[in-house]
Amino acid sequence: MQIEAILLVSTFLFILLIAVLQIVLRNFFDMGIIWADTFLRIAVLWLGMMGALFASRNNKHINMNLGLKYLSGKRLRYVKAIVHLFTALICFVVAWYGVNLVLMEYEDAGIAFASIPIWVSVSIIPIGFTIMALRYFSLFVLLIVDQPVDDQPAID
């Protein structure tokens, strides 16, 4: 999707702008934006998760294909299916613990920056990993039922 790419690039450029502005203000004007450091830490988390979602959309995550070049046909499909299932399960586990993190931060009622609660800041973790888990689980199902899948990795 074009929207994901535009959102990813615009987020990166905004983070870069705030970081450069913060550096210039500190080094040349002996001042800074009060919320910038915390915002940048959280924004990098969101950017990383959006990048992971972008990569998982068509299974473009970096992966290891150790031995896959020696397999073909059904065996290759089943091995890839198992890898996708395992990836989906790991993503679901991380999403589960992410939900627990969000709930703990909600109960603590801490503020990250600019009146934004910490739980909102870290909510991308369970959301992102749930979406990735569902994507990889759907790839698993497609491979099991012999549907065509575009699952060529970006980097071998």
Helices and strands as residue ranges (DSSP letters): H 2-29, H 36-56, G 68-70, H 73-108, E 111-113, E 116-117, H 118-121, H 124-144
